[in-house]
Amino acid sequence: MWKPLEAGSSPVDWCEGNYLISPVIAEFVNTFSNVLFFLMPPVLMHLFRDYGRFVNPAIHGIWAMLMVVGASSAYFHATLSLTGQLLDECAILWVILAGFAMFLPRRHFPLIAQNDRKKLSVGFLALGIFATGLAVVHPAINAFVLMVLGIPALLFMVLELRRVNDGRVYRLGVRCCAVWLLSVSCWINDRLFCEVWSSINFPYLHGLWHILIFIASYTVCVLFAYFSVKDEKPLKKPVLRYWPRNDFELGIPYVTIQDCAHGKELINGKDVYA
């Protein structure tokens, strides 16, 4: 019963050589490349504190789940254990399903949900429980299934971007798509063409995937948080901003709220006339 906890018990092994840098960490770069999953969510919780207060406090749950993803991934790559693999993949599965339950625009709801987000959430909860059980039974196919789940999220984002008339939002969406495609390319290359990258002494594309997929993941959450206000809160207007400087669009994006009834933008708990 303890075998899944043993180091190296996972059937998955990435391109980076094992125990080359540390005698106790199997894949050193792949382990520590998860650092953004720990550093960024607290910052995002701070930036989205007014969004959580005035729109949906569940947004903080998404940031917390990203930290769980990072911790699970770091544990997996440090040990290459089957338990670590399952924790990593199930954490990714649950954050994706939570994002769908929270952000899916009502116009895209399946008929069975009857335009009720609570029913939609229950449906995704049931799907998550089923998929988690399936992941335990067939762990070898989990990674590819999770990659496929990112495709509908990207398609929904493209559909929503076509509806906005804010150039800053559109440009952020384009950058998000580009980063996601680049991250997937890194994952595929590391998985299928390891010998090629090892021949040029760069077996670290999976570590680069961790960095890029985090950027793409939190960015798509920011975008859907923006879309969600327009979809769910007609009396409020979302405003895309960047930290630390609002005029620097390569900074950290976040969403503030403008109260359309009073023409005020809520920033850091204060009313600012828009």
Solvent accessible surface area in square Angstrom, and as a share of the most:
residue,aa,sasa,rsa
1,M,193,0.86
2,W,166,0.58
3,K,139,0.59
4,P,48,0.30
5,L,84,0.42
6,E,96,0.43
7,A,68,0.52
8,G,52,0.50
9,S,31,0.20
10,S,12,0.08
11,P,91,0.57
12,V,16,0.09
13,D,69,0.36
14,W,21,0.08
15,C,15,0.09
16,E,8,0.03
17,G,25,0.24
18,N,57,0.29
19,Y,97,0.37
20,L,140,0.69
21,I,103,0.52
22,S,15,0.09
23,P,119,0.75
24,V,119,0.68
25,I,30,0.15
26,A,1,0.01
27,E,0,0.00
28,F,65,0.27
29,V,46,0.26
30,N,0,0.00
31,T,14,0.08
32,F,113,0.47
33,S,12,0.08
34,N,1,0.00
35,V,73,0.42
36,L,43,0.21
37,F,10,0.04
38,F,80,0.34
39,L,109,0.54
40,M,25,0.11
41,P,0,0.00
42,P,65,0.41
43,V,47,0.27
44,L,0,0.00
45,M,58,0.26
46,H,105,0.47
47,L,19,0.09
48,F,0,0.00
49,R,81,0.30
50,D,11,0.06
51,Y,1,0.00
52,G,6,0.05
53,R,167,0.61
54,F,59,0.25
55,V,20,0.11
56,N,44,0.23
57,P,97,0.61
58,A,52,0.41
59,I,0,0.00
60,H,52,0.23
61,G,34,0.32
62,I,5,0.02
63,W,0,0.00
64,A,41,0.32
65,M,54,0.24
66,L,6,0.03
67,M,60,0.27
68,V,85,0.49
69,V,10,0.06
70,G,0,0.00
71,A,47,0.36
72,S,12,0.08
73,S,5,0.03
74,A,19,0.14
75,Y,81,0.31
76,F,5,0.02
77,H,0,0.00
78,A,20,0.16
79,T,32,0.19
80,L,8,0.04
81,S,0,0.00
82,L,41,0.20
83,T,33,0.19
84,G,0,0.00
85,Q,1,0.00
86,L,29,0.14
87,L,89,0.44
88,D,15,0.08
89,E,16,0.07
90,C,20,0.12
91,A,13,0.10
92,I,47,0.24
93,L,12,0.06
94,W,72,0.25
95,V,19,0.11
96,I,37,0.19
97,L,6,0.03
98,A,28,0.22
99,G,15,0.14
100,F,27,0.11
101,A,14,0.11
102,M,19,0.08
103,F,10,0.04
104,L,11,0.05
105,P,3,0.02
106,R,77,0.28
107,R,108,0.39
108,H,50,0.22
109,F,24,0.10
110,P,63,0.40
111,L,173,0.86
112,I,151,0.76
113,A,3,0.02
114,Q,124,0.55
115,N,92,0.47
116,D,51,0.27
117,R,43,0.16
118,K,166,0.70
119,K,98,0.41
120,L,9,0.05
121,S,43,0.28
122,V,96,0.55
123,G,40,0.39
124,F,36,0.15
125,L,91,0.46
126,A,59,0.46
127,L,83,0.41
128,G,0,0.00
129,I,109,0.56
130,F,135,0.56
131,A,22,0.17
132,T,37,0.22
133,G,36,0.35
134,L,76,0.38
135,A,8,0.06
136,V,85,0.49
137,V,101,0.58
138,H,95,0.42
139,P,25,0.16
140,A,70,0.54
141,I,86,0.44
142,N,11,0.06
143,A,21,0.16
144,F,106,0.44
145,V,75,0.43
146,L,20,0.10
147,M,35,0.16
148,V,90,0.51
149,L,41,0.21
150,G,17,0.16
151,I,81,0.41
152,P,45,0.28
153,A,26,0.20
154,L,30,0.15
155,L,104,0.52
156,F,45,0.19
157,M,0,0.00
158,V,60,0.34
159,L,73,0.36
160,E,9,0.04
161,L,10,0.05
162,R,188,0.68
163,R,145,0.53
164,V,23,0.13
165,N,156,0.80
166,D,48,0.25
167,G,38,0.36
168,R,55,0.20
169,V,1,0.00
170,Y,114,0.43
171,R,108,0.39
172,L,8,0.04
173,G,0,0.00
174,V,75,0.43
175,R,67,0.24
176,C,4,0.02
177,C,25,0.15
178,A,59,0.46
179,V,34,0.19
180,W,40,0.14
181,L,104,0.52
182,L,98,0.49
183,S,0,0.00
184,V,23,0.13
185,S,48,0.31
186,C,8,0.05
187,W,12,0.04
188,I,66,0.33
189,N,37,0.19
190,D,4,0.02
191,R,76,0.28
192,L,114,0.57
193,F,99,0.41
194,C,41,0.24
195,E,151,0.68
196,V,91,0.52
197,W,70,0.24
198,S,48,0.31
199,S,86,0.56
200,I,106,0.54
201,N,128,0.66
202,F,84,0.35
203,P,22,0.14
204,Y,71,0.27
205,L,12,0.06
206,H,6,0.03
207,G,2,0.02
208,L,68,0.34
209,W,29,0.10
210,H,9,0.04
211,I,61,0.31
212,L,22,0.11
213,I,27,0.14
214,F,1,0.00
215,I,59,0.30
216,A,3,0.03
217,S,30,0.19
218,Y,15,0.06
219,T,7,0.04
220,V,31,0.18
221,C,16,0.10
222,V,0,0.00
223,L,1,0.00
224,F,15,0.06
225,A,0,0.00
226,Y,11,0.04
227,F,8,0.03
228,S,13,0.09
229,V,0,0.00
230,K,106,0.45
231,D,39,0.20
232,E,49,0.22
233,K,70,0.30
234,P,113,0.71
235,L,129,0.64
236,K,49,0.21
237,K,99,0.42
238,P,4,0.03
239,V,33,0.19
240,L,7,0.04
241,R,57,0.21
242,Y,5,0.02
243,W,117,0.41
244,P,93,0.58
245,R,148,0.54
246,N,61,0.31
247,D,102,0.53
248,F,100,0.42
249,E,39,0.17
250,L,129,0.64
251,G,14,0.14
252,I,26,0.13
253,P,3,0.02
254,Y,25,0.10
255,V,1,0.01
256,T,4,0.03
257,I,0,0.00
258,Q,31,0.14
259,D,30,0.16
260,C,66,0.40
261,A,73,0.57
262,H,122,0.55
263,G,28,0.27
264,K,48,0.20
265,E,10,0.04
266,L,16,0.08
267,I,31,0.16
268,N,86,0.44
269,G,38,0.36
270,K,140,0.59
271,D,83,0.43
272,V,68,0.39
273,Y,162,0.61
274,A,86,0.67
